[in-house]
Amino acid sequence: MPTARTLASAVFVVDPKTHESLLLRPGAEVTDPAIAEQITHPDAWAPEPPRRSRSTKAETS
């Protein structure tokens, strides 16, 4: 299953199936890898939440 990423700013991309220009707005979730690879500017993406490490039973007690 593709990982969804959220946009922080508006971007234009080309739909890989229809070849139409698309405007994706801030807050849009991008799951299609063919669209995500077109968005190359790192500031276009919202920061990913920090990954939580797995805690052991001893740490949670």
Secondary structure, 3 states (H helix, E strand, C coil): CCCCEEECCCEEEECCCCCCEEEECCCCEECCHHHHCCCCCHHHECCCCCCCCCCCHHHHC
